[in-house]
Every structure is written in C-alpha cells, then in structure tokens.
Amino acid sequence: MTTMRERLGLDTSEGEVQGDQVMNGQQWLAETIRRSGIKGFFFMPTFLYPTMVELADEGIKRVLGHSEKAMAYMADGCAQASGRPGLVITQGGPGACNLLSGFGDAWQSGTPIIGLTTYIPTARYRGNSYQEVYVDFSTVTKYDAEVRDLSRLPDLLGEAYREVTTGATRPAHLYVEGSIETVQMDFADKDFLDERYFTYPAFRPRADDEDVAQAVEELRAAERPIIVCGRGAIISGAWDEVTMLAERLQIPVTCSLGGKGSIDEHHPLSLGVEGSYRRSSTMDMLEEADVALFVGSHAGGATTLLGTIPPPTTRIIHIDIDPAQPGKNMPNTLPLFGDAKVVLGQMVDAAGAEDAGANQEWIKRCQESREAWWQEHEAEVTSDQTPIRPERLAVEVAKALPDDAIVCADTGYAAAWSGAYMDLPAGKNYLACEGTLGWAFPAAIGAKVGAPDRPAVAWCGDGGFMYHMAEVETAVRNDINAIAIVLNNHALVFDTHLLQAFWSASHDVDLLSEFKETNFAKITEELGGNGIRVTDPAKIGDAVDQALHNDKLTVIDVVVDHAAVAPVAFMAGQGSRGGILSDPDKMK
C-alpha cells in the first residue's frame, strides 16, 4: 500500500523530519482535493497557487473565471450535477465580499459547496492593511471557521465536509492563513475524513416505522391525496421511490421547480410544476386535495403561494431530513424524519401490492385538468409567429435534448416557462436557481465540469445572461462545451410587464427595464465560442442539435416575443393578454 508521500512523489527517505506522512500544507491539501473525487474546482486569484500547481497532473480542472460570484455558481452547479461537494477558492477582503453574494443561492437550495479564502495575518490585523475587509459568512453557511495554523487544517476542513454532506446539506466556508501551504508537518493520525463525506447525502436515516405505517394508512384513507416533491427528493435521488409509491397507492404527483425530475413528467400520474412559477391546473388540484404528502420540501412561499395552497385545513404528511421542517409553515402535519429515498422506500414496503382501483375518479379529474391546461396553451405551443413564442421554444428544446441532459434554469420568466412547458424525464436533470438572476449560465458551466459526459444547458433570459457573460471566455478557455439558450427579448421583461400594468403613463418608464437589442451569438463568436442566432421557430431543433455536437461552448440566441407573459401566479392576465394584476382569489 502506497503512502500519501509516495502518491505525491515525495522523497520517502529519512531526513530532518521523520515519518511517512510528513509534508507541507500545499501537498496535504492537494492530496485531499484529489481524494475528494471532484473533477474540477473554481477560483479567482490569488490564493493557494502552490496547491493548484501540485494538482497540475491530476486531471482535475482548475477553472479560473472572471468573478468570485460566478465561481460560486459554478461550484454550485458542479456539486448538484456530480453529487460531490463543490469547491471554490478566492482571496480574502474584496474577494470574500464578492464570494459571499454567490453563496446565497446554494444556502437556499441546500447545495454543499466549500469556500476557501485567505484572511489578514494576525501580525497585520487592524493595521490598515491593503484589502483588509472582513466578511461574516455565517448567514449563508452551515459551518464557518478560521484555520490559523496548519495543525488545525485537517480537522476543520474535515468538519466542513461532514457538515455539508450530512443532514440538511448546505455550504461551508473556511478562512485560511495563507502561509500554511509552506509549513511542514507530520500528518500521521490527522485523517478526519472518511471517504463517505466526499459524496452526499453521506448518511440516510430511516423514519420511525410506526409513523410510516400511519402515513400510508392516512394516504389510503384519503379521497383526494396528492404528492408534492421538493428539491430534497432530487438531492436524495428519490425519483424511483416517488414513482413506485405513486403507482402503489395511485396518487397524482406534483413538484416545485426544485423538485422537477421527481417523476417522469410524461407519466399519467404526473401533474407538473406547482407554486408561483407553475401550471394553474396543478394549483387547482393541490387546493382540492384532502391529504398532501410533501417530500423534501421547505413548503416556502414560492411553493405554497405564501401559505395559501394547500389551505390550512389540508392534512399534511411531510418527509424531511431536517426534523425542524415538518410543521414549520403548515399546520396539521405528520412529520416523517429521514432521508427521502429511504423513507419513501419504507412507505412502498408498507403499502404492499398496487391498488390499481384506488382514487380513479380523482386521478381522472387531475388528468383532465392537466390536459385542459395544455389545450388552453396549444396556440402558443404550436405558434409559428416571429418573434418566437417562449412556450414553443421550451417545448421544442425539451424534444431536442437527450434524456440525460441537465437544464440549469434562471429565475423569473425563464423559470416559469421551462418549469411549466418542459416535460422532462425522471432524474437529476433540471437544476433550478432559488431566485438569484444570473445563476443559470455559470451553474451550467459548473454542471458540465461535474458531469462531463452529460449535456449541460443554461436556460436564461438576456438580462440573466448578461450578469456573467464574461464567463463565455472562461468556458472557451477551459474547453467546457456547455450550452446556453438565451431568451432574448431585449428587456427584464417580467419587470416591463409590471411597469406597464401600473405605471405605463410614467415618463421614460422603459428606462427602468428595457435594454438595447443585442446579438449574443456575435459576442460569443468574438470570445471564441459558437454562436447561433434563431429567429424562426422551425430552426430551434436544428440549433439544439448543432450545439449538442459542438466541441466548445455554444450560445443559442433566440429572439422571443417581448409581449409574451410567463405562467407566474401573480402575473396572470398581464402583458399582451391585457388587464391589471389578478385579485388574490385568482392567483392560482
């Protein structure tokens, strides 16, 4: 068995310092990164360069980008796609300030990423040092600590990995004294990292069997049961168990944007996405349900329309790996504490044989509601108009992508159009941001690094794409052949429609949300990537197919209808469809 020093190619003869685990900080950290199994990490200079040099021949991508925030998003997408904690490295001071803003989405989505930044050495603390700025990461991390001495690096980094991969997964951050790379130490008896903490979830607790039996009994007794899957179902990889339980008990399934992929959306029991960015038909059925099984969902405002659907009288059964979540936002809740995949498996076993005759009238009503929604939007979905209808674009893209593609969706209209109109197979194939516009494009680059054999596609508007457009150069330079589909309506059009609804007579109101028309395909070509501009809906499939076969980053710039309104709950009836904001009773 080779020692760590031998794997690193170090001198194993006895020298001034004894022991086969003697090395300096950069060598130990490089070995730990190699052990973690990640296919790449993301950084902004200048910190841990010696460690990066140690990894030159390891086949691990060392992705230098253009902003710390974008690097955090790349680590986020990489972690979600690979099932391993993402790693982002930046300098401290202003670098840490920028990195902090990139951790917010991962905090809300429950994505395990680890950030490493430098801090001012103790000898210069409060000495008006250059870039002496301090940032508190505790608001967006599950674990935040300072490594002031090399002897503490193994246990503190080990604790960071344990925290981000167990229980409710979330980010961690370490401030690290920069000089520790050059210090030498014997690392014998300093291994605080079992291999299981390099993937997540590292542990999968079971629920109490009596609680499981009660949950199954209540679902069986219900007249109008429904399953609502959140992001936790995807983190747990529970799509097979969701489908099996739905089939055993004959229960319709819906999901939040983060839970998209919990069931094949072509399955007869699938109703599609619910919440603020949703199909209205799904919300109708969720409002009627008498028992709702929530799986790995925080049941937040975007999922429940600010706590209005399902109504408070609905009986809730809630599976979550965080025991504090069930009952947090909804009363009348039976909590099932445990890993979603494991607990659903327990429920499948408790349910026994499939009851093919159960809930048939309810299922028929749900299916009719779903089909009526599609018929209502058939004109947009099949439209040949130019500029292109986003509904048509979403459907055509879903048809053109292979089943193993990963779609990274931005917030706002982009989220609503992709969530409602892209029917995708079961699996971890749709990564939704948690409200941070501009997340999708860097996240797709990271997803391609984390899962290089799968197509990774950013779905974003022009406003979102322009947040981090410089990362086109990053992807090209690092041979990351991700795809970006930009819905180009030369505006933050969600805001345009709000402004038109309330303040259309205001002077220069267009300046508050409208952009100049931009050709993103040409910009991409100038930065060395492949640019495709689509103005004809009949060309959408060909453009996606071309992008899938390109060996470098491709941006598909699609000119879409500026007047098109996405299916956002509180935007019903806006834009080209006329009217003022719907009253609360019609939000769903």
N, C-alpha and C positions, 0 to 999 in steps of 0.2 A: 504493500500500500504506500503510495507516494505521500510525502508530507506537503504542507502548504508551501514551504520554501522551494521544494523541488518543482511543484507545479508552476511556480513563478520564475523558475530558472535561476534561483539564487545560490550563492556559494553555501554548500552544506558542510564544509569543513569547519573544525572548531576554530574560533577566532577570539577576539577580545571579549565578545558577548556570547555566552553559551546558549544552546537549546535549538531544537529544530523548528520552533515557532517564533524565532526572533526575526523581526522585520521592522521596517519603518511604517508610519501611518499610511502613506500612499499605497504601499504594497498590500497592506491588510485590507484597506478599503476597496482596492481594485479586485482583490480576491473575493470579497463579499459581494460586490456587484456581479462578478462572474457567476458566483454560486446562486444568485437570485434568479437566474434564468431569463432575465429580461433581454429583449432583442435590440433595445436601444434606450438611451436617455436623452434629456433635452437640457440645454444650458445657455446661459449668457455669461460672457467673460466678466471678471477674471477671478476664478476660484477653482481650486482642485485640478489645475492643469497637470501637475505631476501624476495624479491618479489617472487622468484621462490618457496620458502618454503610456502608462503601464498597460492600458487596455487596447493599445493600437492593433494588436494581432489577435484579438479575441472574437472578431466578427460581430461585435456589438456596435450599433450605430451611435455615434456621438454627434447629436444634431444641434448645431449652432443656429440660432434663429435671430429674430430682429426685435423681440421684446419679451420681457420676463412673463408678462401676462399670457402671451401666445404660447410660450413654452409650458406654462402650467396647463393650458388647454390641451396641448399635445400629449403631455403626460397623462392627463385625464382620459383622453380617447384611447391612448395606448393601454392603460390599465383596464378599461372596460372591454376592449377587444381581446386582450390576452388573458385576462383572469389573474394577472400578477400586478402587484403594486407598481405604479409608475414612479419615475424618479426625475426630479428637476433640480438643477444646481444653478445658483446665481450668487453674485456678490451681495454683500450686505448694503446698508444705507439705502440709497435710492433704488438699488436693485431689489432689495427686500420690500420696499414700498410698492414697487410695480408687481412683484410676485404675489403679495397679499391679495390684490384685487383679482388675481387669477384663481385663487383658492375657493372663492365663494360658491361657484357652481359645483365643484367637487364636494364641498361641505353639504350642500343641499341634496345632491344626488347620491350621496353615500359612496363616493368613489375613493379607494385607497391610493393616495399619492403621497410621496415623501419629498419634502423640500429641504435642501441643504443650503444654508447661506453663511457667510462669514460675519463676524462682529468685530468691533474695535477691541484690540488687546487691552488687558487691564491697565497696563502701564500708560496708555493714552486715553483711558476712559475719562469723559468730561473734560478733555483737554483741547476743545475746539479743533479736533482732528478733521481732516478732509473727509467729507461724506459721512460725518458722524450723525447718523439719523437712526433712531430706534423704532422698531415696529413690533407691535404685540400681535402675534399670530393666534392667540388663544381663542379668538372669536370665530375662527374658521378652521380650527383643527381639533381633533380628538386628543392630541398629545403634542406638547410644545416644550422643548427643553434646550439647555445650553451645554455644549461639550467644551469645557475649558481645559481639559487635559486628556492626552491620548489614552490614559488608563481607563477613562470613562467612555470612550467611543464604543467599544463592543457592547456594553450593557445598555447604554442609552439608545444606540441605533437598534439593538435587539428589541428593546421595549417599544420603539416606534413601529417596527414591523409587526410585533404582536398586537399592538393596539389597532393598527389599520386593517388587519386581516381577521379580527375576531369580533363577535357581537355585531353591533351596528357599525359597518365599515365606514370610515371617514378619513380625511387627510391627517398627516402629522408633519411637524416641522422641527428641524434642529438648527440652532445657531452653533457653528463650529469654529473653534480657534484655528485660523489658517496655518499656523506654524506646526500643527500636529503632524502634517504629512512628512516632515523631515525627521521627526523624533523617532528613535528606535526603541523597541520594547519586546519583551518575550510575551507572546500571546497565548502561551500554553494555559489551559484552564480558563480561557476567555471566550469560549464559544457559547454565546447566549441565544443562538438562532437555530432552532430545529428547522429542517427543510420545509415542514408544512406551513411555516409562516411566510413563505415566498409565493404562495397562492392564496386565493380567497374564494369562499369562506374557509378559514383554516379548520374550524370545528362546526359541526352540525347537530345542535341539541334537539332532542325529541320532546314533544309535548306530553303532558300527563295523559295517560290512556283513558282515564275516566272523562276528562274534558273532551278528548277526541270523540269518544262514543256519544257524548251528549250533543256535540256539534253535528255529527252525522244524523242522529235522531231528529234534531230540530230541522235540518235541511230536508229530510224525508217527509216530515210532517207539514212543511210549508206548502202553500198553494202557488206562490209566485216567487220561487227562490232565484237568486242571481249571484254570480261570482264576479268580483271586481278585483282585478290584478294590478298591483303597483310595481314599482321598479324592483322591490325586493324579490319578486318572483323571478325576474330576469337575473339579478345578482346571484340568486341561488341556483339558477339553471333548472327551474321547476316546470318548464313548458310541457314535458311529457306527463307529469303528475297532474297538472291542471287539466289537461285534455282527458286523462283517464278518469278523474273524479267527475268531470262534467258529463262524460258518457255514462259512467256507472249510475249517477243519480239523475241524469237527464236535466241538467241545469244550464241555461244560457250563460255566456261568458262575455264580459266587457273588460276594458282595461284603461288605465290612464295612459298618457303619452309615454311615460317611463316604463310602463308595463306592456307596451306594444311588443308582440312576439310571444306572449304567454300562451297563445293558442294560434294555430294556423287561421288566418282571417278569412279563408275560404271555407272553413269548417261550418257545417249547418248550425252549430250552437254558438258561433261567434257573432257578436253584435257590433263590434268595432269600438272605437275610442269614445270615452265619456269625459266629462269635465268641461273646463272653459273652452278648450280647443277640441271640438267634438262633432259627432253626429247628433243632431237634435233627437232623432229617433231613439238613440241609446239612452239619452237622459229621460225620455218618456217612460221607457221600460224600467229604468232604475228607480224612478219616482213611484212606480206602481208596485215594486217588489215588496213582499212582506218579510222576507229574510234575505240578508245580503252577507255573503262571505267575502271579506276583504283579505287579500293575500299580499303581504309585504307592502302595504300602502300606508303612508302617513295620514291619509284622508284629510289633506290640507284644503285650503280654499280653492285652488285650481281644480281639484278632483271633485269636490262636493258643491261647487258654486257657492262658496262662502258658507258652507254648512247647511244649505237648504235642501240638497238632494244627495242621498235619500233623506226623507223627512225624519224628524226625531222619533216618530212612532215605530220606525222600521227596526226590527230585531237585527242586531249586528253580531256576526262571528268574525273575529279578527285574528289572523295569524301574523305574528311578527317576531323577529329575533331580538327586538328591544322590548322587554316586558312593560316598559312605561308607555308604549304607543297605544295599545288597545284601550279604548275608552277615553283617550286624550281629547278627541274632537267630536266624538259621537257617544251619546248615552245608550243605555240598554245593550251593552256589549258583553259577549262571552269571549274572554281572552284565551288564545292558544299560543303560549310562548314556545318558540322553537324555530328552527330553520325551515323555510317554506317548502323546499323539496322533500325534506324528511317528514314534516307534519302532514303534508298532502298525501305522501305515501302511506302514512298511518291511517288517514281517512279512507283511502282507497281500499286498504285491507279491511277496515271496519265496515265498509259499505257492502262488501261481498259481491255477489253477482250483479250484473247490469239489470236495472229495472226498465226495460225498453218501453213500457207503457206509461211511465210516470210523466206528469206535467205536460202532456201532449197539447192540451188546449193553450196553455201558457206559452209553450215553445212556438206554436203556430202563430200566435199573436206577435211574438217577438220577431219572428222571421218575416211576417207580413209588414211589420213596421220598418224593418231594415230594407226590404225590397221597395217599399213606398218611398223611402228616403232616396234610394238610388234613382228611381223613376223621376222623382222631383228634380233631380240634378242631371238628368240624362242630356239635356240640351247643352249644358256647359261641358260635360264629359266628352261629348262627341263633336263639339263645335270645331269647325274649320276656320273660324274667324282669325284675323290678324289685327292687332297684336294677339298673341296666343292666350287662350284661357288657361289659368293655372291649374284648374281642375283637370283639363285634358292633359296637360303636361305631367301631372302627378300620376295619372292612370297609365300613360304611355311609358313613363320611366319605370314604374313598377313592372310592367310587362317585359321591358327590355333587360332588366337586371337579372342576373342569375340568382338562384335561391340562397347562395352563400354570401351575397353582397351585404355590406354594413352601411346603412344610411345614417349619417350624423345630421340631425335637423336643428336648425336655429329656432329661436323663439318667435312669437308674433304670428303673422300670417303664414310664414313658412312652416311653422309647427302645425297650424290648423289644416293647411292644405295637404301636407304629407300625412298627418295623422288620420285624417278622415278619408282621403281618397286613395292612399296607397294600401292595398290589401297585400300583406306580406306573409310569408310562411312563419311557422313557429321557430323560435331560436333567438339568439342574441344578434339581431340583425338591424335593430333600429335604436340608435342612441340619441336620446332627446336631451337638450340642454334644459337647465332649470331656471330659465329666464334671463340669461346673460347673452344679449345680442352680440354677435361676432364670434361665438364659441364654435360654431359648426366647422368652419374651414380648418382652423388649426387642429381641432379634435379629429377630423378625418385624416389629416396627415399623421397624427399620432396613432390612430387606429390602424393605418397601413403599416406602420412600423411594428406595432404589436401583433398584427396578424397579416404578415406579408403575402400569404397565399390567397387572401380574400380581397375582392374589390372593396375599396373604401370610398364612399361618396358623400361629399358635403352637399346639403340642400339648404340654400340660404338666399335671402334677398340681396339686392345690390347694397343696401345700407349695411347689412351684416357682413357682407364680403369685404367691404372697404375698411372695416375695422382693422383687419390684419392682412391686407392684400400683399404686403411685402413678403409674406411667407410663401408666395409663389416662388420667389427666388430660393428660399430655403429648401422647398421640396425638389426643385430642379437640381440644385447643387448636390443634394444628398441622394439623388436617384430614387425618390419616393413617388411612385406613379399613382398617386391618389387622383380622384376626380372631384371637381366642384361644379355643381349645377347652380347657376346664378339666375334667380328670377328677377329680371331687370325691368323695373317699371319706373326708373329714374326718380325714386322717392322713398322715404319712410312712409309707405302708402297707408299703413294702419293709422298713423297719425294724421295723414292727409284727410282720410275719411272722417275722423273725429273732428278735425278742424272745419271741414266742410259742413258737417252736421250742425255745429254750434256757432261758428264764427265766420261763415262764408262771406259776409259783407265787410269783414275787417280789412283794413288797408294792408297790402302786401302779405296776406296770410300765407301765401305759397312759400315765402322765405323761411317759414317755420318747419317745413317738412320736405320740400322738393329739392332735387339735385339737378345738375346739368346732365344731359344724356351722355353716357359713357360706353365705349366699346371695350368690354373686358377681354374679349378674345384678342384684340390687337395688343393690349397691355401685356397679356400673358405671353404672346409671341415675342415681344420685346425683352421679356425676362427669361426667355429660353424654353418656355413650356409650349404645349399645344393649345391653341385657341380655336374654338368652334363657335360661330355665331348662328343661332337658329331663329328664323322669323316665320317659318312655315311649319304648322303642327305635323304635317306629314313627314317631316325630316327628323323628328325627335328620336325615333327608334334608331335610325342610322347614326345619329350623332352619339348616342349612348354606346352603340356597338363599336364605333370607331374609338371612343375613349377607352373602352374595355381592352382594346388590343394595342393601345399605345404603351410605349415603354417609359414614358415620363409623364409628369403631371399634365392633366388636361382640364381646362376650364371651358365649360359649355355655357355660353352667354345666351340666355333665352329671353327674347323681348316679349314680355307678357302684358296683358291688359291692365292699364293703370286704374280702371274703374272696377275691376273685379274685387269682390268682398269675400274674405275667407269665413268659414263657419265658426266664428268666435261668438260665444254665448251673448255677450252684451253688444255685438255689432250687427245682430240680425236686423235686416231691413235698411242697411246703410249703403252708401256709395251709389252705384248705378241702379240699385234696387229702390232707392228713394226712402223718404221717411226720416224720422228722428229716432233716437235711441229707444229701444223697446222698453215697455214698463216691466218691472221685476217679475210679474206673473208670466211674462212671455220669454224670459231669459233663456229657458231651456230649449 
